Amino acid sequence: MKLQAVILDWAGTVVDFGSRGPVATLQKVFEDAGVSISVTEARQSMGIAKKSHIASILEIPRVKAEWTRLHRVPPSPSALSELYAAFVPQQIECLKQHADLIPGVAEMARSLQSRGVKIGSTTGYTRPMLDYLLDRARRQSFEPDASVCPDEVSAGRPAPWMCYLNAVLLRVDPLWAMVKIGDTPSDIEEGLNAGMWTIGITRTGNETGLTEAEWDAAPEAERSAILTAAETRLREAGAHYIAPSVAECDQAIAEIEELIESGERPDTLKKTLAADERG
């Protein structure tokens, strides 16, 4: 058995260094509704379907209390629908400024595809949003073999359904011969729930939250602290491996390939590691 496919996330993993696009739009939508949210609050549930993401922000105690004070009623399903309706067109417009491919992604994908490894993708974005990103990505020499959005399955992350549909579209199996790569805990949970190997992305993603220029300008001590915190969050979510970016996943993928060829499975390895740690 060999590595069959790699399933990539989009914002913070493939495009949008620092995953800034969703944050900017969420802050704008809530500000327009009279309740400002922080970057941390916007990032808290990053990676899940966007309507669910907005719903999770409304459940943050501070946000819920402020909404109730301002609107004189707690957030309701109709309020959620109104926020989401405002979010969709603004996010599509915002993507125009956040669709640049992260360095090294196209090269890594082509290298894997040249070896017969298929490339799939999942996202928290809707199909119109992802179609825009796909078009922009093709112009930058990246094109996955399949892509799935939350609105095309029964539930988005952390449920495994988008990964399952990728496997169907790519015609690959078993799932333990596939790798899910993403920059949020929900990405890792999605991959684990699908029975896949997982790689968490730190430097370019949501857990770090810096643009490439901001990262380059940050002092070394600050970078180290940020990366440590990001790695901790992703490891706590269950990531088998950690890498700074997709372009730097070579070693992790090589090790996963060896494990797959030896018959090792993700769930077995996690149990083995847990037993070793207890010892």
Secondary structure, DSSP 4 states (H G I P E B T S, - for coil): ----EEEE-SBTTTBSTT--HHHHHHHHHHHHTT----HHHHHTTTTS-HHHHHHHHHTSHHHHHHHHHHHSS---HHHHHHHHHHHHHHHHHHGGGS-PBPTTHHHHHHHHHHTT-EEEEB-SS-HHHHHHHHHHHHHTT---S--B-GGGSS--TTSSHHHHHHHHHHT---GGGEEEEESSHHHHHHHHHTT-EEEEE-TTSTTT---HHHHHHS-HHHHHHHHHHHHHHHHHTT-SEEESSGGG-HHHHHHHHHHHHTT--HHHHHHHHHHHHH-
